[in-house]
């Protein structure tokens, strides 16, 4: 499951994980130094941990914004969910939850700018890259564009 920051990935993953009894792999937990949100860990170490996590259990839910890490787990994924909410809604969600995980006010301000540039930036965590991942995925997939669609998806998921 991927989408912009503040799109609801963690909330949806928790709801599905609870409903289906599946473990959740939060890519933020692997990407950042523990207790130091914004201090990135070594890319290769993180990619190896994502690969190992995708092999550990037969079924799992993985969520995060990082397209390059989602690609590591894709060979084992059976379903893909893209949360494609408007940036304004993502920004409102992040402002509501505030600074998290040992983050700073400066880092929070940078996060807000980063979220607002989702459709403008060009990296593996941008809208265009997520669209490409979504289009290329051969399995079952869903694009959800609102909180209402997410709630309906959870309600209908079996």
Buried (B, 14 or more C-beta within 10 A) or exposed (E): BBBBBBBBBBBBBBBBBEEEEBEBBBBBEBBBEEEBBBEEBEEEEBBEBBBEBBEEEEEBBBBBBBBBBBBBBBEBBEEBBBBBBBBEBBBEBBEEEEBEEBBEEEBBEEBBEBBBBBEEEEEBBBBBBBBEBBEEBEEEBBBBBBBEBBEEBBEEEE
